[in-house]
Amino acid sequence: MRRYFITVCLACLLPFVFAGCATTTSRQTLWEYKILEVVQDTDASDAEKQLNELARQGWVLASKSTTAEGRYVHTFVLK
């Protein structure tokens, strides 16, 4: 009877032990954002130098939008 009791206790406790071993801690990545706005009469080729310099500093392009109201306004969002 004692052996049966120990077997049942182990069978109930082992899943909790293995579940505890399988969990990992998750870290939330915190981002910092930078907005680069370039106003030009033509395309965004002049912004290339600025973007390359920011890329060397570790910035990554997350979004780009362009509006044309007489002049082109290029908005780059980097993280």
N, CA, C and O atoms as a CHARMM CRD file, in Angstrom:
* protein
*
  316
    1    1 MET  N      0.81400  -1.18900   0.00000 PROA 1      0.00000
    2    1 MET  CA     0.00000   0.00000   0.00000 PROA 1      0.00000
    3    1 MET  C      0.86700   1.26600   0.00000 PROA 1      0.00000
    4    1 MET  O      0.55800   2.25500  -0.66500 PROA 1      0.00000
    5    2 ARG  N      1.94300   1.20300   0.75600 PROA 2      0.00000
    6    2 ARG  CA     2.83300   2.35600   0.81800 PROA 2      0.00000
    7    2 ARG  C      3.48500   2.60800  -0.54300 PROA 2      0.00000
    8    2 ARG  O      3.62300   3.76100  -0.95400 PROA 2      0.00000
    9    3 ARG  N      3.87500   1.57700  -1.22600 PROA 3      0.00000
   10    3 ARG  CA     4.48500   1.70700  -2.54700 PROA 3      0.00000
   11    3 ARG  C      3.48800   2.33100  -3.52700 PROA 3      0.00000
   12    3 ARG  O      3.86900   3.17300  -4.34000 PROA 3      0.00000
   13    4 TYR  N      2.24300   1.93400  -3.45900 PROA 4      0.00000
   14    4 TYR  CA     1.19700   2.47800  -4.32800 PROA 4      0.00000
   15    4 TYR  C      1.02100   3.97700  -4.04600 PROA 4      0.00000
   16    4 TYR  O      0.88600   4.76700  -4.98100 PROA 4      0.00000
   17    5 PHE  N      1.02000   4.36800  -2.78500 PROA 5      0.00000
   18    5 PHE  CA     0.86100   5.76400  -2.39500 PROA 5      0.00000
   19    5 PHE  C      2.01700   6.61500  -2.94600 PROA 5      0.00000
   20    5 PHE  O      1.79500   7.70400  -3.47600 PROA 5      0.00000
   21    6 ILE  N      3.22800   6.11600  -2.81800 PROA 6      0.00000
   22    6 ILE  CA     4.40300   6.84000  -3.33300 PROA 6      0.00000
   23    6 ILE  C      4.33400   6.95700  -4.84600 PROA 6      0.00000
   24    6 ILE  O      4.66100   8.01000  -5.39300 PROA 6      0.00000
   25    7 THR  N      3.92000   5.91500  -5.53000 PROA 7      0.00000
   26    7 THR  CA     3.80500   5.93800  -6.98800 PROA 7      0.00000
   27    7 THR  C      2.77600   6.97500  -7.42700 PROA 7      0.00000
   28    7 THR  O      3.01900   7.72700  -8.37100 PROA 7      0.00000
   29    8 VAL  N      1.64000   7.02300  -6.75800 PROA 8      0.00000
   30    8 VAL  CA     0.59900   7.99100  -7.09800 PROA 8      0.00000
   31    8 VAL  C      1.08700   9.41500  -6.84500 PROA 8      0.00000
   32    8 VAL  O      0.84200  10.30600  -7.65800 PROA 8      0.00000
   33    9 CYS  N      1.77400   9.63500  -5.72800 PROA 9      0.00000
   34    9 CYS  CA     2.30500  10.97000  -5.42900 PROA 9      0.00000
   35    9 CYS  C      3.31400  11.41800  -6.48200 PROA 9      0.00000
   36    9 CYS  O      3.27800  12.56400  -6.93000 PROA 9      0.00000
   37   10 LEU  N      4.20700  10.52300  -6.87700 PROA 10     0.00000
   38   10 LEU  CA     5.19000  10.86200  -7.91000 PROA 10     0.00000
   39   10 LEU  C      4.51800  11.13000  -9.24600 PROA 10     0.00000
   40   10 LEU  O      4.90900  12.04600  -9.96900 PROA 10     0.00000
   41   11 ALA  N      3.51500  10.34100  -9.57200 PROA 11     0.00000
   42   11 ALA  CA     2.80300  10.53500 -10.83700 PROA 11     0.00000
   43   11 ALA  C      2.09800  11.88700 -10.86600 PROA 11     0.00000
   44   11 ALA  O      1.97200  12.50000 -11.92600 PROA 11     0.00000
   45   12 CYS  N      1.64500  12.34700  -9.72300 PROA 12     0.00000
   46   12 CYS  CA     0.97000  13.65300  -9.66000 PROA 12     0.00000
   47   12 CYS  C      1.96400  14.81500  -9.64800 PROA 12     0.00000
   48   12 CYS  O      1.66700  15.88200 -10.18700 PROA 12     0.00000
   49   13 LEU  N      3.13000  14.62600  -9.04500 PROA 13     0.00000
   50   13 LEU  CA     4.08700  15.70900  -8.89800 PROA 13     0.00000
   51   13 LEU  C      5.02400  15.88100 -10.09000 PROA 13     0.00000
   52   13 LEU  O      5.46600  16.99900 -10.35600 PROA 13     0.00000
   53   14 LEU  N      5.33400  14.82900 -10.80300 PROA 14     0.00000
   54   14 LEU  CA     6.29200  14.92100 -11.90700 PROA 14     0.00000
   55   14 LEU  C      5.86900  15.89100 -13.00900 PROA 14     0.00000
   56   14 LEU  O      6.72100  16.62100 -13.51400 PROA 14     0.00000
   57   15 PRO  N      4.60100  15.93500 -13.40500 PROA 15     0.00000
   58   15 PRO  CA     4.24200  16.92800 -14.43200 PROA 15     0.00000
   59   15 PRO  C      4.52400  18.36600 -14.00300 PROA 15     0.00000
   60   15 PRO  O      4.91000  19.19500 -14.82700 PROA 15     0.00000
   61   16 PHE  N      4.33400  18.66400 -12.71400 PROA 16     0.00000
   62   16 PHE  CA     4.63200  20.01100 -12.23700 PROA 16     0.00000
   63   16 PHE  C      6.13000  20.30300 -12.26200 PROA 16     0.00000
   64   16 PHE  O      6.54400  21.42500 -12.55100 PROA 16     0.00000
   65   17 VAL  N      6.92900  19.30100 -11.96100 PROA 17     0.00000
   66   17 VAL  CA     8.37900  19.47200 -11.99300 PROA 17     0.00000
   67   17 VAL  C      8.85000  19.73600 -13.41900 PROA 17     0.00000
   68   17 VAL  O      9.63300  20.65600 -13.65800 PROA 17     0.00000
   69   18 PHE  N      8.37300  18.92900 -14.36500 PROA 18     0.00000
   70   18 PHE  CA     8.78800  19.11200 -15.75700 PROA 18     0.00000
   71   18 PHE  C      8.22800  20.39100 -16.35300 PROA 18     0.00000
   72   18 PHE  O      8.89700  21.03200 -17.16300 PROA 18     0.00000
   73   19 ALA  N      7.02800  20.77500 -15.97400 PROA 19     0.00000
   74   19 ALA  CA     6.46700  22.03300 -16.46300 PROA 19     0.00000
   75   19 ALA  C      7.28400  23.21100 -15.96000 PROA 19     0.00000
   76   19 ALA  O      7.48600  24.18300 -16.68700 PROA 19     0.00000
   77   20 GLY  N      7.75000  23.13400 -14.73700 PROA 20     0.00000
   78   20 GLY  CA     8.58700  24.19300 -14.19300 PROA 20     0.00000
   79   20 GLY  C      9.92300  24.28200 -14.89200 PROA 20     0.00000
   80   20 GLY  O     10.46500  25.37600 -15.04900 PROA 20     0.00000
   81   21 CYS  N     10.46200  23.16400 -15.31300 PROA 21     0.00000
   82   21 CYS  CA    11.73800  23.14300 -16.02100 PROA 21     0.00000
   83   21 CYS  C     11.60200  23.67300 -17.44400 PROA 21     0.00000
   84   21 CYS  O     12.56300  24.19500 -18.00900 PROA 21     0.00000
   85   22 ALA  N     10.42400  23.54200 -18.01700 PROA 22     0.00000
   86   22 ALA  CA    10.22700  23.91600 -19.41500 PROA 22     0.00000
   87   22 ALA  C      9.92700  25.39900 -19.59100 PROA 22     0.00000
   88   22 ALA  O     10.02900  25.91600 -20.70300 PROA 22     0.00000
   89   23 THR  N      9.56500  26.08200 -18.53500 PROA 23     0.00000
   90   23 THR  CA     9.22400  27.49100 -18.69100 PROA 23     0.00000
   91   23 THR  C     10.48300  28.31400 -18.86500 PROA 23     0.00000
   92   23 THR  O     11.53100  28.02000 -18.29000 PROA 23     0.00000
   93   24 THR  N     10.35300  29.34000 -19.66500 PROA 24     0.00000
   94   24 THR  CA    11.46100  30.26000 -19.88200 PROA 24     0.00000
   95   24 THR  C     10.98600  31.66200 -19.53900 PROA 24     0.00000
   96   24 THR  O      9.79700  31.97000 -19.61600 PROA 24     0.00000
   97   25 THR  N     11.91300  32.47900 -19.17100 PROA 25     0.00000
   98   25 THR  CA    11.55700  33.86500 -18.90800 PROA 25     0.00000
   99   25 THR  C     11.59000  34.61800 -20.22600 PROA 25     0.00000
  100   25 THR  O     12.50200  34.44400 -21.03400 PROA 25     0.00000
  101   26 SER  N     10.59700  35.44600 -20.43000 PROA 26     0.00000
  102   26 SER  CA    10.56200  36.22900 -21.66300 PROA 26     0.00000
  103   26 SER  C     10.92100  37.66800 -21.33300 PROA 26     0.00000
  104   26 SER  O     10.52000  38.21200 -20.30400 PROA 26     0.00000
  105   27 ARG  N     11.68000  38.26200 -22.22600 PROA 27     0.00000
  106   27 ARG  CA    12.06000  39.66000 -22.07100 PROA 27     0.00000
  107   27 ARG  C     11.36100  40.46100 -23.15100 PROA 27     0.00000
  108   27 ARG  O     11.29400  40.04900 -24.30900 PROA 27     0.00000
  109   28 GLN  N     10.85500  41.58600 -22.76200 PROA 28     0.00000
  110   28 GLN  CA    10.22100  42.46800 -23.72000 PROA 28     0.00000
  111   28 GLN  C     11.30900  43.35300 -24.31500 PROA 28     0.00000
  112   28 GLN  O     12.09700  43.96000 -23.59000 PROA 28     0.00000
  113   29 THR  N     11.34000  43.41800 -25.63800 PROA 29     0.00000
  114   29 THR  CA    12.31300  44.26400 -26.30400 PROA 29     0.00000
  115   29 THR  C     11.80700  45.69600 -26.29200 PROA 29     0.00000
  116   29 THR  O     10.69200  45.97300 -26.73400 PROA 29     0.00000
  117   30 LEU  N     12.61700  46.59000 -25.79200 PROA 30     0.00000
  118   30 LEU  CA    12.25900  48.00000 -25.77100 PROA 30     0.00000
  119   30 LEU  C     12.94700  48.68600 -26.94500 PROA 30     0.00000
  120   30 LEU  O     14.16100  48.57100 -27.11800 PROA 30     0.00000
  121   31 TRP  N     12.16900  49.39300 -27.74300 PROA 31     0.00000
  122   31 TRP  CA    12.70200  50.06500 -28.91700 PROA 31     0.00000
  123   31 TRP  C     12.76000  51.56700 -28.67700 PROA 31     0.00000
  124   31 TRP  O     11.95300  52.13300 -27.94000 PROA 31     0.00000
  125   32 GLU  N     13.71300  52.17800 -29.30500 PROA 32     0.00000
  126   32 GLU  CA    13.79500  53.63100 -29.35400 PROA 32     0.00000
  127   32 GLU  C     13.56200  54.00500 -30.80700 PROA 32     0.00000
  128   32 GLU  O     14.09000  53.35000 -31.70500 PROA 32     0.00000
  129   33 TYR  N     12.78700  55.04100 -31.04900 PROA 33     0.00000
  130   33 TYR  CA    12.44500  55.42500 -32.41800 PROA 33     0.00000
  131   33 TYR  C     13.03300  56.77600 -32.77300 PROA 33     0.00000
  132   33 TYR  O     13.22200  57.63700 -31.91500 PROA 33     0.00000
  133   34 LYS  N     13.31800  56.94400 -34.05700 PROA 34     0.00000
  134   34 LYS  CA    13.84700  58.19900 -34.58100 PROA 34     0.00000
  135   34 LYS  C     13.05700  58.51400 -35.84600 PROA 34     0.00000
  136   34 LYS  O     12.80400  57.62800 -36.66200 PROA 34     0.00000
  137   35 ILE  N     12.67100  59.76700 -36.00800 PROA 35     0.00000
  138   35 ILE  CA    11.93800  60.17900 -37.20400 PROA 35     0.00000
  139   35 ILE  C     12.82600  61.13200 -37.99800 PROA 35     0.00000
  140   35 ILE  O     13.32100  62.13100 -37.47500 PROA 35     0.00000
  141   36 LEU  N     13.01100  60.80300 -39.25900 PROA 36     0.00000
  142   36 LEU  CA    13.80300  61.62900 -40.17100 PROA 36     0.00000
  143   36 LEU  C     12.85000  62.13200 -41.24800 PROA 36     0.00000
  144   36 LEU  O     12.21600  61.34400 -41.95000 PROA 36     0.00000
  145   37 GLU  N     12.75800  63.44300 -41.36700 PROA 37     0.00000
  146   37 GLU  CA    11.87900  64.02200 -42.37100 PROA 37     0.00000
  147   37 GLU  C     12.73300  64.79500 -43.35400 PROA 37     0.00000
  148   37 GLU  O     13.51600  65.65900 -42.96200 PROA 37     0.00000
  149   38 VAL  N     12.58200  64.48300 -44.63900 PROA 38     0.00000
  150   38 VAL  CA    13.37900  65.10500 -45.68400 PROA 38     0.00000
  151   38 VAL  C     12.42000  65.78100 -46.66600 PROA 38     0.00000
  152   38 VAL  O     11.52200  65.13700 -47.20900 PROA 38     0.00000
  153   39 VAL  N     12.61500  67.06900 -46.88800 PROA 39     0.00000
  154   39 VAL  CA    11.78500  67.82700 -47.83500 PROA 39     0.00000
  155   39 VAL  C     12.62900  68.09800 -49.07400 PROA 39     0.00000
  156   39 VAL  O     13.72200  68.65900 -48.99000 PROA 39     0.00000
  157   40 GLN  N     12.09300  67.68400 -50.24000 PROA 40     0.00000
  158   40 GLN  CA    12.84200  67.84000 -51.48700 PROA 40     0.00000
  159   40 GLN  C     11.90600  68.21300 -52.62500 PROA 40     0.00000
  160   40 GLN  O     10.69000  68.04300 -52.53600 PROA 40     0.00000
  161   41 ASP  N     12.49600  68.72200 -53.69100 PROA 41     0.00000
  162   41 ASP  CA    11.72500  69.02100 -54.89000 PROA 41     0.00000
  163   41 ASP  C     11.61300  67.79100 -55.78100 PROA 41     0.00000
  164   41 ASP  O     10.73800  67.73500 -56.64400 PROA 41     0.00000
  165   42 THR  N     12.49100  66.80100 -55.58500 PROA 42     0.00000
  166   42 THR  CA    12.48000  65.60000 -56.42100 PROA 42     0.00000
  167   42 THR  C     12.37400  64.35900 -55.54500 PROA 42     0.00000
  168   42 THR  O     11.71500  64.38700 -54.50600 PROA 42     0.00000
  169   43 ASP  N     13.01900  63.27000 -55.95900 PROA 43     0.00000
  170   43 ASP  CA    12.92100  62.00400 -55.21800 PROA 43     0.00000
  171   43 ASP  C     13.77800  62.01600 -53.95100 PROA 43     0.00000
  172   43 ASP  O     14.36900  63.03900 -53.60200 PROA 43     0.00000
  173   44 ALA  N     13.84000  60.88300 -53.27300 PROA 44     0.00000
  174   44 ALA  CA    14.51100  60.78600 -51.96700 PROA 44     0.00000
  175   44 ALA  C     15.97900  60.41600 -52.05700 PROA 44     0.00000
  176   44 ALA  O     16.54900  59.96300 -51.06500 PROA 44     0.00000
  177   45 SER  N     16.60900  60.59100 -53.20300 PROA 45     0.00000
  178   45 SER  CA    18.00400  60.15000 -53.33600 PROA 45     0.00000
  179   45 SER  C     18.94200  60.90000 -52.39700 PROA 45     0.00000
  180   45 SER  O     19.95000  60.34200 -51.96300 PROA 45     0.00000
  181   46 ASP  N     18.63000  62.15500 -52.07700 PROA 46     0.00000
  182   46 ASP  CA    19.49200  62.91400 -51.15200 PROA 46     0.00000
  183   46 ASP  C     19.41600  62.36600 -49.73200 PROA 46     0.00000
  184   46 ASP  O     20.34600  62.54500 -48.94600 PROA 46     0.00000
  185   47 ALA  N     18.33700  61.71200 -49.40800 PROA 47     0.00000
  186   47 ALA  CA    18.18500  61.14600 -48.06900 PROA 47     0.00000
  187   47 ALA  C     19.04000  59.90000 -47.87800 PROA 47     0.00000
  188   47 ALA  O     19.24600  59.45100 -46.75100 PROA 47     0.00000
  189   48 GLU  N     19.53400  59.34600 -48.97100 PROA 48     0.00000
  190   48 GLU  CA    20.30700  58.10100 -48.91200 PROA 48     0.00000
  191   48 GLU  C     21.52900  58.23200 -47.99900 PROA 48     0.00000
  192   48 GLU  O     21.81700  57.32600 -47.21800 PROA 48     0.00000
  193   49 LYS  N     22.24500  59.34900 -48.09500 PROA 49     0.00000
  194   49 LYS  CA    23.43100  59.54200 -47.25300 PROA 49     0.00000
  195   49 LYS  C     23.05400  59.56700 -45.77100 PROA 49     0.00000
  196   49 LYS  O     23.73100  58.96400 -44.94000 PROA 49     0.00000
  197   50 GLN  N     21.96900  60.27000 -45.45200 PROA 50     0.00000
  198   50 GLN  CA    21.53700  60.34600 -44.06000 PROA 50     0.00000
  199   50 GLN  C     21.09900  58.97800 -43.55100 PROA 50     0.00000
  200   50 GLN  O     21.41100  58.60900 -42.41900 PROA 50     0.00000
  201   51 LEU  N     20.38100  58.22600 -44.37200 PROA 51     0.00000
  202   51 LEU  CA    19.92600  56.89800 -43.96000 PROA 51     0.00000
  203   51 LEU  C     21.09000  55.93300 -43.78400 PROA 51     0.00000
  204   51 LEU  O     21.09300  55.12700 -42.85300 PROA 51     0.00000
  205   52 ASN  N     22.08500  56.01000 -44.67900 PROA 52     0.00000
  206   52 ASN  CA    23.26000  55.13900 -44.54400 PROA 52     0.00000
  207   52 ASN  C     24.02800  55.43900 -43.26300 PROA 52     0.00000
  208   52 ASN  O     24.51400  54.52500 -42.59700 PROA 52     0.00000
  209   53 GLU  N     24.13700  56.72000 -42.91800 PROA 53     0.00000
  210   53 GLU  CA    24.82900  57.08400 -41.68300 PROA 53     0.00000
  211   53 GLU  C     24.06100  56.56500 -40.46600 PROA 53     0.00000
  212   53 GLU  O     24.66600  56.05400 -39.52400 PROA 53     0.00000
  213   54 LEU  N     22.75200  56.69200 -40.48100 PROA 54     0.00000
  214   54 LEU  CA    21.94800  56.18100 -39.36700 PROA 54     0.00000
  215   54 LEU  C     22.03100  54.65500 -39.28200 PROA 54     0.00000
  216   54 LEU  O     22.02600  54.09400 -38.18700 PROA 54     0.00000
  217   55 ALA  N     22.10600  53.99000 -40.42300 PROA 55     0.00000
  218   55 ALA  CA    22.24500  52.52500 -40.43300 PROA 55     0.00000
  219   55 ALA  C     23.57400  52.11500 -39.81200 PROA 55     0.00000
  220   55 ALA  O     23.63200  51.12200 -39.08600 PROA 55     0.00000
  221   56 ARG  N     24.64700  52.86300 -40.08400 PROA 56     0.00000
  222   56 ARG  CA    25.94200  52.56300 -39.46500 PROA 56     0.00000
  223   56 ARG  C     25.87900  52.72000 -37.94700 PROA 56     0.00000
  224   56 ARG  O     26.62400  52.06100 -37.22200 PROA 56     0.00000
  225   57 GLN  N     24.99300  53.58900 -37.47100 PROA 57     0.00000
  226   57 GLN  CA    24.82900  53.79100 -36.03400 PROA 57     0.00000
  227   57 GLN  C     23.92800  52.72200 -35.40700 PROA 57     0.00000
  228   57 GLN  O     23.77200  52.67600 -34.18700 PROA 57     0.00000
  229   58 GLY  N     23.33600  51.86200 -36.24700 PROA 58     0.00000
  230   58 GLY  CA    22.51500  50.77300 -35.72800 PROA 58     0.00000
  231   58 GLY  C     21.02200  50.95700 -35.90300 PROA 58     0.00000
  232   58 GLY  O     20.24500  50.10300 -35.47500 PROA 58     0.00000
  233   59 TRP  N     20.60200  52.04100 -36.51500 PROA 59     0.00000
  234   59 TRP  CA    19.17800  52.27700 -36.73600 PROA 59     0.00000
  235   59 TRP  C     18.67100  51.40700 -37.87700 PROA 59     0.00000
  236   59 TRP  O     19.39400  51.16000 -38.84100 PROA 59     0.00000
  237   60 VAL  N     17.42700  50.94200 -37.77000 PROA 60     0.00000
  238   60 VAL  CA    16.80200  50.09000 -38.78300 PROA 60     0.00000
  239   60 VAL  C     15.52800  50.78600 -39.26200 PROA 60     0.00000
  240   60 VAL  O     14.73700  51.26600 -38.45000 PROA 60     0.00000
  241   61 LEU  N     15.33100  50.84000 -40.57700 PROA 61     0.00000
  242   61 LEU  CA    14.14500  51.48400 -41.14000 PROA 61     0.00000
  243   61 LEU  C     12.91000  50.65700 -40.83000 PROA 61     0.00000
  244   61 LEU  O     12.85700  49.46800 -41.14500 PROA 61     0.00000
  245   62 ALA  N     11.91700  51.28600 -40.21300 PROA 62     0.00000
  246   62 ALA  CA    10.68300  50.59500 -39.85500 PROA 62     0.00000
  247   62 ALA  C      9.53800  50.99600 -40.77600 PROA 62     0.00000
  248   62 ALA  O      8.63800  50.19600 -41.02800 PROA 62     0.00000
  249   63 SER  N      9.56300  52.23300 -41.28400 PROA 63     0.00000
  250   63 SER  CA     8.46200  52.71400 -42.11700 PROA 63     0.00000
  251   63 SER  C      8.92600  53.91000 -42.92500 PROA 63     0.00000
  252   63 SER  O      9.82900  54.64200 -42.52200 PROA 63     0.00000
  253   64 LYS  N      8.28500  54.09600 -44.08600 PROA 64     0.00000
  254   64 LYS  CA     8.57800  55.25100 -44.92800 PROA 64     0.00000
  255   64 LYS  C      7.29200  55.69500 -45.58400 PROA 64     0.00000
  256   64 LYS  O      6.52100  54.87100 -46.07600 PROA 64     0.00000
  257   65 SER  N      7.06000  56.98700 -45.59200 PROA 65     0.00000
  258   65 SER  CA     5.90300  57.51800 -46.30800 PROA 65     0.00000
  259   65 SER  C      6.32500  58.77400 -47.04300 PROA 65     0.00000
  260   65 SER  O      7.25900  59.46500 -46.63500 PROA 65     0.00000
  261   66 THR  N      5.62200  59.06400 -48.14100 PROA 66     0.00000
  262   66 THR  CA     5.92700  60.22600 -48.95700 PROA 66     0.00000
  263   66 THR  C      4.63300  60.95800 -49.27300 PROA 66     0.00000
  264   66 THR  O      3.63100  60.34500 -49.64100 PROA 66     0.00000
  265   67 THR  N      4.66500  62.25800 -49.12600 PROA 67     0.00000
  266   67 THR  CA     3.54700  63.08900 -49.55700 PROA 67     0.00000
  267   67 THR  C      4.07700  64.09200 -50.56900 PROA 67     0.00000
  268   67 THR  O      5.22100  64.53600 -50.46800 PROA 67     0.00000
  269   68 ALA  N      3.25900  64.44600 -51.52900 PROA 68     0.00000
  270   68 ALA  CA     3.66900  65.39000 -52.56800 PROA 68     0.00000
  271   68 ALA  C      2.65000  66.52000 -52.63800 PROA 68     0.00000
  272   68 ALA  O      1.59100  66.39200 -53.25200 PROA 68     0.00000
  273   69 GLU  N      2.99400  67.61000 -52.00400 PROA 69     0.00000
  274   69 GLU  CA     2.15400  68.80300 -52.06500 PROA 69     0.00000
  275   69 GLU  C      3.03300  69.94400 -52.56100 PROA 69     0.00000
  276   69 GLU  O      3.40600  70.83100 -51.79300 PROA 69     0.00000
  277   70 GLY  N      3.35500  69.91500 -53.83000 PROA 70     0.00000
  278   70 GLY  CA     4.28200  70.88200 -54.38300 PROA 70     0.00000
  279   70 GLY  C      5.72200  70.42700 -54.21500 PROA 70     0.00000
  280   70 GLY  O      6.51100  70.50600 -55.15700 PROA 70     0.00000
  281   71 ARG  N      6.07000  69.95300 -53.03300 PROA 71     0.00000
  282   71 ARG  CA     7.39600  69.39900 -52.73600 PROA 71     0.00000
  283   71 ARG  C      7.18900  68.02300 -52.13000 PROA 71     0.00000
  284   71 ARG  O      6.15200  67.74000 -51.52900 PROA 71     0.00000
  285   72 TYR  N      8.17200  67.18800 -52.29500 PROA 72     0.00000
  286   72 TYR  CA     8.10500  65.85300 -51.69500 PROA 72     0.00000
  287   72 TYR  C      8.52600  65.93600 -50.22500 PROA 72     0.00000
  288   72 TYR  O      9.55300  66.52700 -49.89200 PROA 72     0.00000
  289   73 VAL  N      7.72600  65.34100 -49.36800 PROA 73     0.00000
  290   73 VAL  CA     8.08000  65.23600 -47.95700 PROA 73     0.00000
  291   73 VAL  C      8.19000  63.74300 -47.64800 PROA 73     0.00000
  292   73 VAL  O      7.19100  63.02500 -47.62200 PROA 73     0.00000
  293   74 HSD  N      9.40700  63.29900 -47.41900 PROA 74     0.00000
  294   74 HSD  CA     9.69000  61.89200 -47.11100 PROA 74     0.00000
  295   74 HSD  C      9.83900  61.76900 -45.59700 PROA 74     0.00000
  296   74 HSD  O     10.65400  62.45900 -44.98400 PROA 74     0.00000
  297   75 THR  N      9.05800  60.90100 -45.01500 PROA 75     0.00000
  298   75 THR  CA     9.14400  60.67300 -43.56500 PROA 75     0.00000
  299   75 THR  C      9.62400  59.25500 -43.34500 PROA 75     0.00000
  300   75 THR  O      8.97300  58.29900 -43.76700 PROA 75     0.00000
  301   76 PHE  N     10.75300  59.11800 -42.69000 PROA 76     0.00000
  302   76 PHE  CA    11.34300  57.81700 -42.38800 PROA 76     0.00000
  303   76 PHE  C     11.24600  57.59100 -40.88300 PROA 76     0.00000
  304   76 PHE  O     11.63700  58.45200 -40.09500 PROA 76     0.00000
  305   77 VAL  N     10.72700  56.44000 -40.48700 PROA 77     0.00000
  306   77 VAL  CA    10.68900  56.07300 -39.07100 PROA 77     0.00000
  307   77 VAL  C     11.69700  54.95600 -38.88000 PROA 77     0.00000
  308   77 VAL  O     11.61700  53.91900 -39.53700 PROA 77     0.00000
  309   78 LEU  N     12.63500  55.16700 -37.98800 PROA 78     0.00000
  310   78 LEU  CA    13.68400  54.18200 -37.72700 PROA 78     0.00000
  311   78 LEU  C     13.56300  53.69400 -36.29600 PROA 78     0.00000
  312   78 LEU  O     13.09100  54.41500 -35.41700 PROA 78     0.00000
  313   79 LYS  N     13.99800  52.45600 -36.07300 PROA 79     0.00000
  314   79 LYS  CA    14.02000  51.94700 -34.70900 PROA 79     0.00000
  315   79 LYS  C     15.39000  51.38400 -34.41300 PROA 79     0.00000
  316   79 LYS  O     15.63200  50.89700 -33.30800 PROA 79     0.00000
